């Protein structure tokens, strides 16, 4: 017969788990860092899965936003996609996020932004170009606020 004390004294290697004080300091630091990185990656994946994509079609006619819309509201964490149509060439700028787009008549311009900062941000036209009617002289103006993107806290 086998001595039961001896069997307990020499368990197989697969059953042995080192205690924290038995692990080298570098191995403990690596394990702690790996756990933190895993937690951050999991949180980021959950945040991306939870964020909504908010899409807006915005038309500019005679240098004004069609429909009288003055504010687009989204929640922080949303992905915002703005699709622009215009009757004349225009250079657009979403302040605060520093996103720009140039739009010409007959084409669609897009702006995509991850709404990570709460606040109220103007979307401006920095210059208008030749009108769709064929005006030979570009109609340039200083910055004109067309509407606002309002990012609400969650």
C-alpha positions in Angstrom: 0.0 0.0 0.0 0.9 3.6 -0.6 1.6 5.9 2.2 -1.2 8.6 2.1 1.1 11.3 3.5 3.6 10.8 0.8 1.0 11.1 -2.0 -0.2 14.4 -0.5 3.4 15.7 -0.2 4.1 15.2 -3.9 1.0 16.1 -6.0 1.3 16.1 -9.7 2.6 19.3 -11.3 -0.7 20.0 -13.1 -2.5 20.4 -9.8 0.0 22.9 -8.4 -0.8 26.5 -8.5 1.8 29.0 -7.3 0.7 31.4 -4.7 1.3 35.1 -5.2 4.2 35.2 -2.9 5.9 32.3 -4.8 5.5 34.1 -8.2 8.5 36.3 -9.3 7.8 40.0 -9.1 7.9 40.5 -12.9 5.3 37.7 -13.4 3.0 39.2 -10.9 3.3 42.6 -12.6 2.7 41.1 -16.0 -0.4 39.2 -14.8 -1.8 42.4 -13.2 -1.2 44.4 -16.4 -2.8 41.7 -18.5 -5.9 41.8 -16.3 -6.1 45.6 -16.6 -5.7 45.5 -20.4 -8.4 42.8 -20.7 -10.8 44.9 -18.6 -10.2 48.0 -20.8 -10.6 46.0 -24.0 -13.8 44.5 -22.7 -15.2 47.9 -21.7 -14.3 49.4 -25.1 -16.0 46.5 -26.9 -19.1 46.9 -24.8 -19.1 50.7 -25.5 -18.7 50.3 -29.2 -21.5 47.7 -29.3 -23.8 50.0 -27.3 -23.2 53.2 -29.4 -25.9 54.1 -31.9 -25.3 55.4 -35.4 -27.4 58.5 -35.9 -27.8 59.5 -39.6 -29.1 62.9 -40.8 -29.8 64.0 -44.4 -29.3 67.8 -44.5 -30.2 69.9 -47.5 -28.9 73.5 -48.1 -31.0 75.6 -50.4 -30.3 79.3 -50.9 -27.7 79.2 -48.1 -30.2 78.0 -45.5 -30.9 74.5 -44.1 -34.1 73.1 -45.6 -36.9 72.4 -43.2 -36.0 75.0 -40.7 -33.9 72.6 -38.6 -31.6 74.5 -36.3 -30.3 71.8 -33.9 -29.4 68.1 -34.3 -29.4 66.3 -31.0 -27.5 63.1 -30.2 -26.1 61.3 -27.2 -22.5 61.2 -26.1 -21.1 58.0 -27.5 -23.2 58.0 -30.7 -21.6 57.8 -34.1 -23.0 60.7 -36.2 -23.3 60.6 -40.0 -24.3 63.8 -41.7 -25.1 63.6 -45.4 -25.2 67.0 -47.2 -26.9 68.2 -50.4 -26.6 71.7 -51.7 -27.6 74.0 -54.5 -24.1 75.6 -54.7 -20.6 74.6 -53.8 -19.9 75.1 -50.1 -17.1 74.3 -47.6 -18.6 73.1 -44.3 -16.9 72.8 -40.9 -18.1 71.2 -37.6 -16.4 73.2 -34.9 -15.2 71.5 -31.8 -14.6 68.3 -33.6 -12.8 70.0 -36.5 -14.5 67.9 -39.2 -14.7 69.4 -42.7 -16.5 68.6 -45.9 -16.8 70.2 -49.3 -20.1 69.7 -51.1 -21.0 70.5 -54.7 -24.4 70.6 -56.4 -25.4 67.1 -57.7 -23.2 65.2 -55.2 -23.5 64.3 -51.5 -20.9 65.3 -49.0 -20.5 63.4 -45.7 -19.3 64.1 -42.2 -18.7 61.3 -39.8 -17.9 61.9 -36.1 -17.8 60.0 -32.9 -19.7 62.2 -30.4 -17.4 61.8 -27.5 -17.6 65.3 -26.0 -20.9 66.7 -24.8 -21.7 70.3 -25.8 -23.2 72.4 -28.5 -21.1 72.7 -31.6 -21.8 75.0 -34.6 -21.7 73.7 -38.2 -20.7 76.5 -40.4 -20.3 77.3 -44.1 -16.9 79.0 -44.5 -17.5 79.9 -48.1 -20.1 79.5 -50.8 -19.0 79.0 -54.4 -20.8 79.2 -57.8 -24.6 78.9 -57.5 -26.3 76.0 -59.3 -28.0 78.5 -61.6 -24.6 79.2 -63.2 -23.8 82.5 -61.6 -20.4 83.5 -63.0 -19.2 85.2 -59.8 -18.8 83.1 -56.7 -20.8 84.4 -53.8 -18.3 84.3 -50.9 -19.2 85.2 -47.4 -17.6 85.0 -44.1 -18.5 82.1 -41.8 -22.2 81.4 -41.7 -23.7 79.2 -39.0 -26.1 76.7 -40.6 -27.1 74.6 -37.6 -25.8 73.1 -34.4 -24.9 69.6 -33.3 -25.9 69.2 -29.7 -24.2 66.2 -27.9 -26.1 65.4 -24.7 -24.6 63.5 -21.8 -25.7 59.9 -21.6 
